[in-house]
Amino acid sequence: MKKTRQFVICIIVITLITLSTITAYAAMCSHEWKYWEVLDVVSEYEYIDSGICYETTTMYVECKICGTNDGLMSYSILSHDWIRENLGHISGTNTHRFSNTCSQCGYSFNTDEFCSTQH
């Protein structure tokens, strides 16, 4: 009985050591970049101020040899990418209203600009 218990404990210890070694190897993959496959690239944008927005890009990769998955992040500060929409004339004035929206972070504001014809 005592030998069986020691044998079972020995098997459990060997199993735990083997699993921890496999886990440590996968977590510390050192294969060259040529073995990594890009699975997905996701960019998220955040408003910083009226002149810039902040981009966080996450590239999800997997090692073709050991199967390790990882997310590699990069950060950038960008100028807004404006989309301008004509909202039409403002009745009774010589102005025209435009909506200006950043296609990246969604920041938006309206501008009223002079037009030559009063409506």
N, C-alpha and C positions, 0 to 999 in steps of 0.2 A: 504494500500500500504506500509506504514511504517512498519507494523508488518510482512508482507511478506518479505521485504528486510532484516529485522533483523533475521527472521527465516532462510533465505538462508545463510546469513553470519554465523549464528550459526552452520548450517550444514557443511559449508565449513571448519570452524575452527575445529569442531569435526573430520571431515575426515582427515584434515592435522595432527592433534594430533595422531590419530590412525595410519596413515601411518608412521609417524616419529617413533612411538613406535615400530611398526613391524620392520622397517628398523634398528633401534638401537638394537633390540633383535637379529636379524639375524647377525648383524656385531659383536656382542659380545657373540657369542655362547659359553656357558660354559659347554657343555655336555662332559662327560668323553670320553677318547680316544677310548674306546670299541665301541662307537657309530659312529666313523668316518670310512669311507670306502675309501681306496686308489683307485683313478680312473686311475692314470698314474704316472710314474716316468720317468723323463727326465734328462739325464746327458750330460753336455757340457764340453768340454776340451779346454784349452788355453795354448799355449806354454809360458813358463816362461824363461827357459834357457836350455842349453844342458843337464842338469841333471834332471830337473823336469818339470811337467806340472800341471796346476791348474784345478781342477774339481769343477763344480757347479752342484749340484743335486737338482732338484725341484720335490717335491712329491705333486701331486695334490690330494686333499682329499675333501670329502663331508660328512657332518653330516647327518646320517640317520633319525634323529628326526626333525631337523628344516630346513634341506636343504642347510645350509651355505656351500659355496665352498671356498677353500683357497689353496694357494700354499706355502708349507713349504720348505725353501731353506737351504741347508747345503753346506759347502765348505771344500775342502781337497787339500793338496799338495801331489802329487804322483810322483813316479819315472816313467820314460817313459817305455812303454811296447813295446819293439822292435820287429819288424818283419824284418828279414834279407833276402834279395833276391840276388841270385847269378846272376850277370850281365855278367859273363864270363871272359876269359883271355884277357889281354891287349896285343895286337899284338906286337911282338918284345921285350917283357920284361919277367921277371920272376915274374910278379904280376897278381893278380886276382882282379877284381873289384866287390864290394858288395854295394847294396843300403840298408841303415838302416832307417826304417820309424817307428815312434811311432804310434801304432794303435789307440791311444786315441786322441792326438792333431794334428797329421799329420806332425810333424817336421821330416825332412828327411835330410840325408847327405850320401855321398859316401865314402867308404874306399877302399884303394888299399892295398892288402896284398900279402906277398911273397908266391909263389908256386914253387915247385921244378922243374917244367918243363918249359923251354922257348918255346913259341909258335910263 
